[in-house]
């Protein structure tokens, strides 16, 4: 049973399509040269601070027109699932970047339990490390990110354990094992979208998160603990959304089903993996464009469409006081 991500820490497993049937796709949104991939790029960096390696997927308009894209592209920070290497998110990251985001996917290692061999396990300070680094390179004329990054608009994406970290981040608290020390949620963080995440702890108890300060979307496959994800959605405070992808399992966000590292998901997906990854990126992007960019077209798809006619995708969203 995949509970929140905390349970999978104990068991050392993860807590780590071009369009849907409406015709909605990554290329449905503005900046066609970016959404088509014509002006898309990727590279690996080493983050300032703790020196984590990260992969970045980003819109790359030519230098001759860069001034036209000043502060155009918000940051999307992707928090990995437990034991899931950043390389497994390359297809997702590239697709999300084509929707107008600078997507940063770090690898963070830590020892859990303390004294054990470090393994891929993200924490809340990864978000702060990314923001600090991107603020620096956005102001560096020699950087390929110069002037195009909007460091005041940030979205947080999490997969499984990364989604658990994201819920704590939305709550604005620092809780072991994900966070050791004082943590303050940055004002630039506008929304969180978490894939394959629910609020059950390792002992089966339900963790009630206070998320009223940040819009939160839960996106998941229909084959991945749907009842528990629904219960988690019902418990969220404030602005919230629930997005379900039919025929997708716990790894619909990664390049391949059951990537090396985490414990495999026994549920066999019925959707082709590349389609699942693209569809996941599309709907993560819809939520982020709604809440981070204020995109009215994306807002329609998130709030009004209900998903797709065939129920390949189903959505519900609401603003709550």
Order of alpha helices (4+ residues) and beta strands (2+ residues): alpha-alpha-beta-beta-beta-alpha-beta-beta-beta-alpha-beta-alpha-beta-beta-alpha-beta-alpha-alpha-beta
